[in-house]
Amino acid sequence: MKFQGALIVGLSLLASEASAQLLTPVRVGAETAVDAARPLGKLDCLNNSVRIQVNYTGDTTFNDLQMWIGTDAMTCATATSRTSTTAATCWQIETSTIGGSRSSYADSNFQIPARYLIDPVGDGDCTSPGTLRGTVATNYLSLIVTTSAGQNMVGTALAIPYDLNPPDVPTNVTAVPGEGAVTVSWRATTTTSSTTDDSGTSTSTTTASTDLAGFYLLCTPPAAGDADAGTDAGTVSGLDVPDLTFGDDAGTSSTCPAFSVSDAQLYDTAFFNRYVRGARTSASATSATADNLTNGVPYRCVVVAEDNAGNRSVSTSSQCVVPLPVTDFWERYRESGGAAQPISCGARPGARTGALLACISLVATAVALVGRRRRKP
């Protein structure tokens, strides 16, 4: 779903001269802006905080400078929107009250858990907001000042777009082994999104993804030295022995256990980092290669799609494949006793015909020698 651009809307000020600003919503750590192109998603909701610059100046000191989330830019200005027990459309964020009886305040590193910006009244499951706004919407962050005279709106309302819909689930996943590598192919499908307006009416739409960021490959077993959460006693080469989920981490298992990734594991950074193979592909990719694998070890891989909001979906696993060494012509030639080095026989400007014929003759001779030596008893 496309969002409108970042929106900052002026609100009524205190009776005395006062001003306030909310600026620059940025993901802490990733340092990426929260905007229409990169709305908050489930990965943010579960793991991240958002840094917002807060500036306030006024002739009257404030007792508390509070942050509230509303369903539109002006709703928090209405007292009943903040206090109604049945039809509230503006909610205070639990962790964002600034106290201190001051006439000014500035903080460029004010951090708020992303889950409060998405769902200020929910249970924190990051799936279905308790505001009943649906899985794709824009909330508005507002400042409210409390003084001895009561609550007053100040400053601006800052648009906070979010999108909790996962991207398409990759399908038709197949794997082909190579030398120390597995090449995985897949196909993307459509996605179904739902939105709920303020009256509670829900609308579902099925479309091809327009906000897809790319794909990851996750393969089991993990790299040697990365132990999984094995439950059996003992170790193999310093690692835990095979369990029912991921097989032998040390690469000595002759079996290829099933590999499935739960929704919780998709957003578990430690789990993800242990099984991911390589960087994220482009959004248009339909295949990728997991390399630096161990020849002779059986692998299964899954494909994880990620959208611009950081939401993820995972495919079923590929078939079991075993990377094996690939013996090329020159390896076979040397195994048969040949000592010549690989040379280029490609035509190039200025190359002499005699030299090219000699090159071709050498290759033909080498092929013949390999064949003769292979036929010897």
N, C-alpha and C positions, 0 to 999 in steps of 0.2 A: 504494500500500500504506500502511496506517495503522501508525504506530509508537506504542509506549507513551510516556507522558510522560517528560520528562527524569528520569533515575534516578541517584542518588548512593548508592553502597553502601559501608558501613563495612568496612574490612579490618583484619587483625591489626596491632597496633602493635609498635614495637621494644620490647625488654625494658626499656629505660629509658623515662622519660616522654617521649613525642614525639607530635606531631600534624602532620597535613598536610591540605591542602585543594586541590582542583581545582574552580574555579568559573567560571561565566560564559563559555561558549564563544560567541564573537561573530565574525562575518566582518569582517576588517579592511577598512576603506574603506566598505563598505555598512552596517556597524554593525547588522546584523540577527542575532538569536540563532540558534544552531544547535539546533533542537529538533524535536519530532515533526511540527510543522506546516511547518517549513522545514528539512528535512534537507539535508546536503551533497549536491551534485550534480556533474555533469560540468563545468559552468562553474566551480564552486569548485575542483574537482580540477585543472583546467588552469591556472587563473589566480589563485586566491585563497589567502590564509593565514587562519588562525583564531587569535584572541587568547584566551588562557586565563589566568585569575588563579591564581597558584601561591603558596601560603603553607606554610611549614614551620618548626616550632620543635622543639627537642629538647635533652636534657642532653648527649647524645653528638654530637660533630661528625661530619658526613658528609664523605666524600671525593667522592662523586658522588651526585646526585639525578637519577635516570633516569625517563623516561616510556616506558611499554610499552602496546601495543595488544593486547587480548585478545578472544576470541570471546564471553566472558560476563564477568560482574562479578567472579568469583572465580578464574578460571583462571590469572591471572598469579601467584597466591599459591603455585602448585605449581611447584617447580623443574623437573620434567620437562617441564612445558608450555612452559617458556622455553628449554629446551636440546635437546629432541628434534629430530633431523634428519629424521624421517619423519612425526611426528604432532604438531608444535608447534601450540599454540593461543594462544600469546602471543609477541609480537615486539617488540623494542626499536625505537623510532623513531629513525632515524639522526641526526637533528639536534637532539635534545632532552635532552642530558645537561648538567646543571649541576654544575660542579666548584667546589672551593674550600675544603674543610676548615672548614666553618662549622656553627654550631649553630642558625642561623636563616636563612631566606631568604624574601623576599616580592617578588613581581613581578606587577603587574596588567597588564603589557603583553608577556607572554611569547607569542611568535608561532610557530606551527607551520604549514608548508605543508599545505593541506587534503589533498593526495594521500597524505601519510603517515598521516593519520587514517583514510582510506578503504582504502588498500592499502599497508601497511608492507613488503610483500615482493614486490610486483609490479614490472613494468617501466615503470610510470608512464603507460600508454596510456589510463587512466581509462575503460576499457570493461569489462574482466573482471578483477576483483581476484585477485591471486595467492594470497590466503588461501583461495580456493575457497568463499567465502561467498555467491556469487551477486551479482546486481546491486542487490538491495535487502536491507539488513540493518542491524543495530545493533552497532557495535564499542564496546569499553569501554576508556577511558584510565585507566591506573593509575600510581602512583608507586612506585618501588623505590629504597631507600637503600642505598648501599654504604659500609660502615665497615670498620675493621680486623677486625671479626668476620665480615664477609661481607655477603651480600645479604639484605635484610629488606623486607617489605611495610610500607607506612605509609599512613595516610590513607584516601582514598576512590577508588572507581572511577566515572568519569564517562561516562554514556551518550553516544555519538556516532552518531546515526542517519545513514544515507546512502541515496541513491536515484539510480542511474545510468540508469534506464529513460527514454528520451525519451517525450514525450507523443504523442498521436495526430497523424498526418500530415494536415493539411487537404487536402481533395479538392474536386473540382468548382469549381475557381477560375475565375471569370469577371470581366471588367472592363468598365466602361462609362465613356466619356470625358465630361467636363464642361468648363466654362470654367476653365482653369488647374488642373484637378483630374481624378483618376480614382477612381471608386468601385469597390472590389473586393469580391466576395462569395465565400463558400466554405462548405464543410460539413465538420464534424469526424466522424471515424470512431472505431473502437475501438482499444485498445492491448493488446499482448501483453507480459506481464511474466514473468520467471523468477526463482525462488528456489532456492537449494541449501542443504540442511541440512548439519550437521557430518559426516554419514555419506557425503556426496557425492551424495545423491539430489536430482535436479532436478525442479521442478514448474513448469509453464507455465500461465498463466491469462490469458484474453482478456476484457477488460471495457471499459466506457466510462471515460474518465478522470475521476477524482475529485479530482485535485490540480492541475488546470489553472489557471494564473494568468492567461493572456490571450494575445493575438496581436499580432504586429508586421507592418507592411507594409514590404517592401524593394522599391524600384523602381530601374530603370536607364533612362536614364543618371542619374548623381548630379547634385546641384545644381551649377550653374555655379560654377566655382572649385574644385571637388573633383575633381582629376584621378585617373583610375583608373590601374592598372598597365599602361599601354599599352606595346607593344613596338616600334611603328613609330617611325621617326625623324621629327623635326619637331614643330611645335606649331600649334594653331589657337586664336587669341585667347588665347594664353598657356597653353593646355592641350595635352596630348598628343593626337595625331591618332587617328582611329578605329583600334581594334584588333579582334581577332576575337571578343572576348567582350562588351564593353559599348558598342560604338558610339562616337559622337562626343560627348564630354563637353560640348562647347560648344553642343550642340543644333542643329547644322546638318546632321546626317546625315538622308538621306531613307529610310534603311533602318531595320529594327528587329531587331537581332541577338538571338539566343537569350540567355536569362538563367537561369543555373543557379547554385546556391550549394552548395558542398561542405560536408561535415560540419566540416572544419577551419575554414572561413570563418564558420560559424555561431557559433563561439566566439572568433573574432578580433575584438577590440573595435574596432580601427581600421577594419576592413572593414565591420563592422556599422554603425558610426556614420555612415559615408559614404553608405550606401544606405538606411538606415531613414527612413521617412516618418511622423513623428508619434509620439505616445506609445503605450504598450501598451494594447490594448483590454481590456475585461472578459472573463472566461472564457466568458460566454454569448454573446458577439458572433458574428455570422455575416457581417458586412460592416464595412467601414471606408473612409474617404476619404483618399487622398493628395492634399494640396493644395499650393499654392505651386509648381505645375508650370508649364512654359513652353508656351503655345499653339503648335501646329504641330509640336511635337517628338514623335516616336513613343516610347512607353513600354511596358515589360513589368514586371509586379510579381509577387512571390512572397509567400506568407503563411507566417510563422514562428510556430509554437505554442511557448509556454514554460510549464513547470510550476513549482510552488512551490519545487522544488529547483534551478531554473535550467537544467534540461535543455531542449533545443530540438529541433524537427523542422521541416522545410521542405517546402512543396508544390512541385509543378511550376509553371512560370510561367503567367501569364495570356496571353491572346492579345494581339497588338499593338494598342494604342489610341493615338489622337492627340487631346489636348485642343484644343478650338477655341472661339473667342469665341461667346457666345450673345447674339443681338440681340433684345432684348425690345421690347414695344410702344412705350415712350417713346423708345427709341433710334431706331426706325424713324420715329416721329412727328417727332423733331427733324431727322433726315436729310432729311425731306420739307419742312422749313421751319417746323414748328410751334414756337411759343415758350412755350406754357403749361407750367407745372410740374405734376408729379404731385400729386394731391390725394386725400384719402380720401373715399369715398362710402359708408362703412359707416354703418348706422343706429346711433344712440346715443340714450340717454335725453334727451328735450327737443328733439331735432332737429325742425325744421319740415318739413312735407311739401313746401312750395314749394322749400326749399333742396335737399332730396334730389332732386326732379325736375329742378332746374336742373343739379345735378351730373351726373345721368344723361344729360341732354341734351348737356352739354359733351363727355362722353366719346364719345357717339354722333356728334357733329359732328366730333370729332378723327378717329375711325375713318373717317368718310366722306371727310374731307380727304385722309387718307393714301391711301385707295383711289383717289381721283380723280387725285392727283398721280402715283401709280404707273402709272396707265393712260395718262398723257400720253406722246406720242411723244418 
